[in-house]
Amino acid sequence: MGMNKNTILGWATLIMVLMGLLLIGLGAFRYDDVAGWGFAAVGLGFFANAWVFNSLKGRV
């Protein structure tokens, strides 16, 4: 089973979405102070990067 560029971008998108959900969850449920806002913001950044990776599938 060879992994081409689209497969790698698909896996990267999935991993980044999972990490984004994890970071937003940490910000929402674990940290009640200002650090929670930072975790949630970084989680949204992971979502933005996953969106870019997903849009690159088939174009690279």
Phi and psi in degrees as GROMACS dihedral restraints (atoms count N, CA, C in turn):
[ dihedral_restraints ]
;  ai    aj    ak    al  type     phi  dphi    fc
    3     4     5     6     1   -89.9    20    10
    4     5     6     7     1   141.8    20    10
    6     7     8     9     1  -100.1    20    10
    7     8     9    10     1   116.3    20    10
    9    10    11    12     1   -90.5    20    10
   10    11    12    13     1  -175.4    20    10
   12    13    14    15     1   -64.8    20    10
   13    14    15    16     1   -36.9    20    10
   15    16    17    18     1   -68.1    20    10
   16    17    18    19     1   -36.7    20    10
   18    19    20    21     1   -65.7    20    10
   19    20    21    22     1   -42.1    20    10
   21    22    23    24     1   -64.6    20    10
   22    23    24    25     1   -42.4    20    10
   24    25    26    27     1   -65.1    20    10
   25    26    27    28     1   -34.7    20    10
   27    28    29    30     1   -64.8    20    10
   28    29    30    31     1   -44.8    20    10
   30    31    32    33     1   -65.0    20    10
   31    32    33    34     1   -40.5    20    10
   33    34    35    36     1   -63.0    20    10
   34    35    36    37     1   -39.3    20    10
   36    37    38    39     1   -63.1    20    10
   37    38    39    40     1   -45.5    20    10
   39    40    41    42     1   -61.9    20    10
   40    41    42    43     1   -45.1    20    10
   42    43    44    45     1   -63.9    20    10
   43    44    45    46     1   -40.4    20    10
   45    46    47    48     1   -69.5    20    10
   46    47    48    49     1   -35.1    20    10
   48    49    50    51     1   -65.8    20    10
   49    50    51    52     1   -42.8    20    10
   51    52    53    54     1   -63.2    20    10
   52    53    54    55     1   -42.6    20    10
   54    55    56    57     1   -65.8    20    10
   55    56    57    58     1   -38.0    20    10
   57    58    59    60     1   -61.7    20    10
   58    59    60    61     1   -43.7    20    10
   60    61    62    63     1   -63.7    20    10
   61    62    63    64     1   -40.0    20    10
   63    64    65    66     1   -62.5    20    10
   64    65    66    67     1   -44.9    20    10
   66    67    68    69     1   -68.5    20    10
   67    68    69    70     1   -39.0    20    10
   69    70    71    72     1   -66.2    20    10
   70    71    72    73     1   -39.0    20    10
   72    73    74    75     1   -63.0    20    10
   73    74    75    76     1   -41.4    20    10
   75    76    77    78     1   -62.0    20    10
   76    77    78    79     1   -43.4    20    10
   78    79    80    81     1   -65.6    20    10
   79    80    81    82     1   -34.5    20    10
   81    82    83    84     1   -82.3    20    10
   82    83    84    85     1   -38.7    20    10
   84    85    86    87     1  -110.1    20    10
   85    86    87    88     1   -22.8    20    10
   87    88    89    90     1   -97.9    20    10
   88    89    90    91     1   -43.8    20    10
   90    91    92    93     1  -108.7    20    10
   91    92    93    94     1   122.6    20    10
   93    94    95    96     1   -97.2    20    10
   94    95    96    97     1    -8.2    20    10
   96    97    98    99     1  -100.6    20    10
   97    98    99   100     1  -156.8    20    10
   99   100   101   102     1   -64.8    20    10
  100   101   102   103     1   -26.6    20    10
  102   103   104   105     1   -61.8    20    10
  103   104   105   106     1   -30.2    20    10
  105   106   107   108     1   -62.2    20    10
  106   107   108   109     1   -37.6    20    10
  108   109   110   111     1   -64.8    20    10
  109   110   111   112     1   -37.6    20    10
  111   112   113   114     1   -65.3    20    10
  112   113   114   115     1   -44.4    20    10
  114   115   116   117     1   -61.7    20    10
  115   116   117   118     1   -42.6    20    10
  117   118   119   120     1   -65.7    20    10
  118   119   120   121     1   -38.4    20    10
  120   121   122   123     1   -65.9    20    10
  121   122   123   124     1   -41.0    20    10
  123   124   125   126     1   -66.6    20    10
  124   125   126   127     1   -36.9    20    10
  126   127   128   129     1   -62.2    20    10
  127   128   129   130     1   -39.8    20    10
  129   130   131   132     1   -66.3    20    10
  130   131   132   133     1   -34.0    20    10
  132   133   134   135     1   -63.7    20    10
  133   134   135   136     1   -38.0    20    10
  135   136   137   138     1   -63.9    20    10
  136   137   138   139     1   -39.4    20    10
  138   139   140   141     1   -61.6    20    10
  139   140   141   142     1   -41.3    20    10
  141   142   143   144     1   -63.3    20    10
  142   143   144   145     1   -42.8    20    10
  144   145   146   147     1   -66.1    20    10
  145   146   147   148     1   -38.1    20    10
  147   148   149   150     1   -64.6    20    10
  148   149   150   151     1   -35.9    20    10
  150   151   152   153     1   -63.8    20    10
  151   152   153   154     1   -42.3    20    10
  153   154   155   156     1   -64.2    20    10
  154   155   156   157     1   -44.6    20    10
  156   157   158   159     1   -61.3    20    10
  157   158   159   160     1   -40.8    20    10
  159   160   161   162     1   -65.7    20    10
  160   161   162   163     1   -37.2    20    10
  162   163   164   165     1   -73.2    20    10
  163   164   165   166     1   -20.2    20    10
  165   166   167   168     1   -81.1    20    10
  166   167   168   169     1   -14.2    20    10
  168   169   170   171     1   -60.9    20    10
  169   170   171   172     1   130.0    20    10
  171   172   173   174     1    88.0    20    10
  172   173   174   175     1    -9.9    20    10
  174   175   176   177     1  -107.3    20    10
  175   176   177   178     1   -19.6    20    10
